[in-house]
Amino acid sequence: MNDIEKASMRLIEQNITTHLKRGITVADVSARTGLSFENANAALHRLVYKYNGHISVTKNGVLIFSFPNGLKTLWSIKYLVELLRLPSDDYLNLNKLQERQKLIAVIRANRGRIGWTDILRVTGLEKEAIERILADLMVQFDGQLEVLENGVIVYHFVALRKTARHSPEKITKQDKAYLKEIWHEKIQLPNFSQDTIFSQIPITVIPLVLFTIISLMKNQGLDASSRIALGLCSLLVLGEYFFRAHNRKVSEQLTKRNGRYGIIEMVFQHIEMSDTISEKKLMKAYERLAKRRPSHQEIVHEIVRLGGSAMLDCQEKFHYCFAELAQEIRVLKKVRESAKIEETRLAKIIFTSKNKFQSQF
């Protein structure tokens, strides 16, 4: 047993507490933990051994793992030997797994068929970053890519729909939290204030103060202790300058990100109405979350990143449309309507490790 398997097992033990007697699939575990199919499958086999669980196989080859006693430790000397060294969460990137849980919730809520706009709605990321994420998900969860005639790319994750739950398309409370749109998760700007003897000095004056201190240090009449004191003051002033410069940069980045979320919200609202958006509305949406009014260049920059196009009305005022986004949303809706509920259901069980043979799950 390697360290990744141990960490994966502990993650399952901590996050999955229901439906254990009825049974769970590898896809169920991935949805609750973010583990890849490979890691989830390996950990489940270990857990069956550890907790005296059972494995059943359906007609179409899907494995169902059930634990009649739950995930309660049944200690044995043989198993204790393998657990002499406790697993460390360092072997698993927990932040990445949490992000995967959100993405898998999006996939399941959209019947296993998504596009980059679905990920944009819950993450606010750039299209290039979203495409890299989707490529990774395809590798980890047996995904398939389909390019339709109109150029829309649809990512299929049918394997993630397999579940042992009674209501396969029911959205849980945890899923609702993951499906919350990004504009509802405004980033709060951190409090960068600090109480130092130089904190009240305007940042534009700090270089002058530093120059004055250095000039005093050149005075030949100063003793060694005075020079040391001035040297320490110069270091404090220099640190204050870089601290404020860094904080200003971070605050500006977070402000722009909040403004982007406001624009994304406005875009999705108007796409559903098949309407163009005036620059005035976009500026208000940006300002509402960023708490500052953007420039025309900032609005255009975000529009380009979202694949929008500009047009002038008769009054020479800018309006923006998002034809590609609107087309993708319409196409994805039709593709999902063709998805069958049978994709979520498990076929008849043909083998089980339970003592009593079950012909039906």
C-alpha positions in Angstrom: 0.0 0.0 0.0 1.5 3.3 -1.1 1.1 6.7 0.5 -1.4 8.0 -2.1 -3.6 5.0 -1.4 -3.5 5.6 2.3 -4.3 9.3 1.9 -7.2 8.4 -0.6 -8.6 6.0 1.9 -8.6 8.5 4.7 -10.3 11.1 2.4 -13.1 8.6 1.6 -13.5 7.7 5.3 -13.8 11.4 6.2 -16.2 12.5 3.4 -18.5 9.5 2.7 -20.8 8.5 5.5 -24.1 7.7 3.7 -25.4 5.1 1.2 -22.6 2.7 2.4 -24.9 -0.2 3.1 -26.8 0.1 -0.2 -23.5 0.6 -2.1 -21.5 3.3 -3.9 -19.8 3.4 -7.3 -16.4 4.8 -8.2 -18.2 7.8 -9.8 -20.0 8.5 -6.5 -16.7 8.5 -4.6 -15.1 10.8 -7.2 -18.0 13.2 -7.0 -17.8 13.4 -3.2 -14.0 13.5 -2.9 -12.6 14.7 -6.2 -10.4 11.7 -6.5 -9.6 10.3 -10.0 -11.2 7.1 -11.1 -7.9 5.3 -10.7 -7.2 6.5 -7.1 -10.8 6.1 -6.0 -11.0 2.5 -7.4 -7.7 1.5 -5.7 -8.8 3.0 -2.3 -12.2 1.3 -2.4 -10.7 -2.1 -2.9 -8.5 -1.5 0.1 -11.5 -0.3 2.2 -13.4 -3.4 1.3 -10.6 -5.4 2.7 -10.3 -3.2 5.8 -14.0 -3.0 6.7 -15.2 -6.4 5.5 -17.2 -4.8 2.7 -18.6 -6.4 -0.5 -18.1 -5.9 -4.2 -20.8 -6.5 -6.7 -20.5 -6.5 -10.5 -23.3 -5.4 -12.8 -24.0 -6.7 -16.3 -22.3 -3.8 -17.9 -19.2 -4.1 -15.7 -19.8 -1.4 -13.2 -18.5 -2.2 -9.7 -20.6 -1.5 -6.6 -18.9 -1.3 -3.2 -21.1 -1.9 -0.2 -20.2 -1.7 3.5 -22.8 -3.4 5.8 -21.0 -2.2 8.9 -20.1 1.2 7.5 -16.6 2.5 7.6 -16.0 1.4 11.2 -12.6 -0.1 11.9 -12.4 -3.8 12.5 -8.9 -4.1 13.8 -6.7 -7.0 12.8 -3.1 -7.7 13.3 -2.6 -8.2 9.6 -4.0 -4.8 8.7 -2.3 -3.0 11.6 1.1 -4.0 10.1 0.2 -2.0 7.0 -0.9 1.1 9.0 2.3 1.5 11.0 3.0 4.8 9.2 0.0 7.2 9.1 -0.8 8.7 5.7 -0.2 12.3 5.0 -2.5 14.6 3.2 0.6 16.1 1.5 0.4 13.2 -1.0 -2.9 14.5 -2.3 -3.5 18.1 -3.4 -6.6 18.8 -1.3 -7.2 22.2 -2.8 -7.2 20.6 -6.3 -9.5 17.8 -5.1 -12.0 20.4 -3.7 -12.0 22.2 -7.1 -12.6 18.8 -8.8 -15.6 18.2 -6.5 -17.1 21.5 -7.8 -16.4 20.6 -11.4 -17.9 17.0 -11.0 -21.0 18.6 -9.4 -21.3 20.8 -12.5 -20.9 17.7 -14.8 -23.5 15.7 -13.0 -26.0 18.6 -12.8 -25.7 19.0 -16.6 -26.2 15.3 -17.4 -22.6 14.6 -18.1 -22.4 17.0 -21.0 -20.7 20.4 -20.5 -18.9 23.1 -22.4 -16.4 25.7 -21.3 -19.2 28.2 -20.5 -20.5 25.9 -17.8 -17.1 26.0 -16.1 -16.9 29.8 -16.7 -20.2 30.2 -14.8 -18.7 28.7 -11.5 -15.0 29.6 -11.8 -14.7 32.9 -13.8 -11.5 31.6 -15.3 -10.0 32.4 -18.7 -11.1 30.1 -21.6 -7.5 28.8 -22.1 -7.3 27.8 -18.4 -10.8 26.2 -18.5 -9.8 24.1 -21.6 -6.7 22.8 -19.7 -8.9 21.8 -16.8 -11.3 20.0 -19.1 -8.5 18.2 -20.7 -7.3 17.0 -17.3 -10.8 15.9 -16.4 -11.1 13.9 -19.6 -8.0 11.9 -18.7 -9.0 11.3 -15.0 -12.7 10.5 -15.6 -12.9 8.7 -19.0 -14.2 11.8 -20.8 -14.8 12.2 -24.5 -14.7 15.2 -26.8 -17.2 15.9 -29.5 -16.9 18.8 -32.1 -20.3 19.6 -33.6 -20.9 20.9 -37.1 -21.4 24.5 -35.8 -18.0 24.4 -34.1 -19.3 24.0 -30.5 -17.2 21.6 -28.4 -19.0 19.3 -26.1 -17.3 17.3 -23.3 -19.0 14.1 -22.5 -18.5 12.4 -19.0 -21.0 9.6 -19.1 -19.0 7.5 -16.7 -19.4 10.1 -14.0 -23.2 9.7 -14.1 -23.2 6.1 -12.9 -24.5 6.1 -9.3 -26.1 3.8 -6.8 -28.4 6.5 -5.4 -32.2 6.1 -5.6 -32.6 9.6 -7.1 -29.6 9.9 -9.5 -30.4 13.5 -10.7 -31.3 14.9 -7.3 -29.0 17.8 -6.4 -27.7 17.6 -2.8 -27.0 20.5 -0.5 -23.3 20.1 -1.1 -23.9 20.2 -4.9 -25.9 23.4 -4.5 -23.0 25.0 -2.8 -20.7 23.9 -5.6 -23.1 25.1 -8.3 -23.3 28.6 -7.0 -22.3 31.1 -9.7 -19.0 32.9 -9.3 -20.6 36.4 -9.0 -22.2 35.3 -5.7 -18.7 34.7 -4.3 -17.3 38.2 -4.3 -13.7 38.2 -3.1 -13.3 40.4 0.0 -10.3 42.7 -0.1 -8.0 41.9 2.8 -7.2 44.5 5.4 -3.6 45.6 4.6 -3.5 48.2 7.3 -0.6 48.0 9.8 0.3 50.2 12.7 3.9 51.3 12.4 5.6 54.7 13.0 5.7 55.2 9.3 2.2 54.0 8.5 0.8 57.5 8.3 3.4 58.7 5.8 2.0 59.1 2.3 3.7 56.6 -0.1 4.9 59.4 -2.4 6.8 61.0 0.5 8.6 57.7 1.6 11.4 58.0 -0.9 12.1 61.6 0.3 12.2 60.4 4.0 14.6 57.6 3.0 16.9 60.1 1.2 16.9 62.3 4.2 17.9 59.5 6.6 20.7 58.4 4.3 22.0 62.0 4.1 22.0 62.2 7.9 24.0 59.0 8.1 26.8 60.7 6.0 27.3 63.2 8.8 30.8 62.8 10.2 29.8 63.9 13.6 27.5 61.0 14.3 28.6 58.2 16.7 28.2 54.5 15.9 24.9 54.0 17.8 23.3 56.9 16.0 24.3 55.5 12.6 22.9 52.1 13.6 19.6 53.7 14.7 19.4 55.6 11.4 20.2 52.4 9.5 17.4 50.6 11.2 15.0 53.5 10.4 16.0 53.4 6.7 15.3 49.6 6.6 11.9 50.2 8.2 11.0 52.9 5.8 12.1 50.8 2.8 10.1 47.9 4.1 7.0 50.1 4.5 7.4 51.3 0.9 7.6 47.8 -0.6 4.8 46.5 1.7 2.4 49.2 0.5 3.5 48.8 -3.2 2.8 45.0 -2.9 -0.6 45.6 -1.2 -1.7 48.1 -3.8 -0.9 45.6 -6.5 -2.8 42.7 -4.8 -5.8 45.0 -4.1 -5.9 46.1 -7.7 -5.8 42.4 -8.9 -8.7 41.4 -6.6 -10.6 44.5 -7.6 -10.3 43.6 -11.3 -11.3 40.0 -10.6 -14.4 41.2 -8.8 -15.2 43.5 -11.7 -14.8 40.6 -14.1 -17.3 38.5 -12.1 -19.8 41.4 -12.3 -19.4 41.5 -16.1 -19.8 37.7 -16.4 -23.1 37.9 -14.4 -24.4 40.6 -16.7 -23.4 38.6 -19.8 -25.2 35.5 -18.7 -28.3 37.4 -17.8 -28.5 39.0 -21.2 -27.5 35.9 -23.1 -30.6 34.2 -21.8 -32.7 37.1 -23.1 -30.8 37.1 -26.5 -30.0 40.8 -26.1 -27.1 43.0 -26.6 -25.5 44.8 -23.6 -24.8 48.5 -23.4 -21.4 49.7 -22.1 -23.2 51.6 -19.4 -24.8 48.4 -18.0 -21.4 46.7 -18.1 -19.8 49.5 -16.2 -22.4 49.4 -13.5 -22.0 45.7 -13.2 -18.3 46.1 -12.9 -18.6 48.9 -10.4 -21.1 47.0 -8.2 -18.6 44.3 -7.3 -15.3 46.1 -7.8 -16.5 49.3 -5.9 -14.8 51.5 -8.5 -15.8 52.7 -12.0 -13.8 51.0 -14.8 -12.3 52.7 -17.8 -13.5 52.0 -21.4 -10.3 50.1 -22.0 -10.9 47.8 -19.0 -14.4 46.9 -20.3 -13.2 46.2 -23.8 -10.4 44.0 -22.4 -12.9 41.8 -20.5 -15.2 41.7 -23.5 -12.4 40.4 -25.7 -11.5 37.8 -23.1 -15.1 36.5 -23.1 -15.2 36.4 -26.9 -17.7 39.3 -27.4 -17.9 41.8 -30.2 -18.7 45.5 -30.2 -21.0 47.6 -32.3 -22.1 51.2 -32.4 -25.7 52.4 -32.3 -27.1 55.4 -34.0 -26.0 57.6 -31.1 -22.5 56.3 -31.4 -22.7 54.4 -28.1 -21.0 51.0 -27.7 -23.1 47.9 -27.4 -21.7 44.3 -27.1 -23.0 40.9 -28.1 -21.8 37.4 -27.4 -23.0 35.3 -30.3 -20.5 32.4 -29.7 -21.5 32.1 -26.0 -25.2 32.2 -26.8 -24.8 29.6 -29.5 -22.9 27.2 -27.2 -25.5 27.6 -24.5 -28.3 26.8 -26.9 -26.5 23.8 -28.4 -25.6 22.4 -25.0 -29.2 22.6 -23.9 -30.3 20.5 -26.8 -27.5 18.0 -26.3 -28.5 17.6 -22.6 -32.1 17.0 -23.6 -31.0 14.0 -25.6 -29.2 12.5 -22.6 -30.9 9.4 -21.2 -31.6 8.6 -17.6 -30.5 5.1 -18.2 -26.9 6.4 -18.2 -27.2 6.9 -14.5 -28.7 3.5 -13.6 -26.8 0.4 -12.8 -27.5 -2.8 -14.8 -28.5 -6.1 -13.2 -25.9 -7.6 -10.8 -24.3 -10.8 -12.1 -21.9 -11.4 -9.3 -21.5 -10.3 -5.7 -19.1 -11.2 -2.9 -22.0 -11.3 -0.4 -22.9 -14.7 0.9 -26.4 -14.4 -0.4 -26.5 -14.0 -4.2 -28.6 -11.0 -5.4 -30.1 -11.1 -8.8 -31.2 -7.5 -8.6 -29.8 -4.4 -7.0 
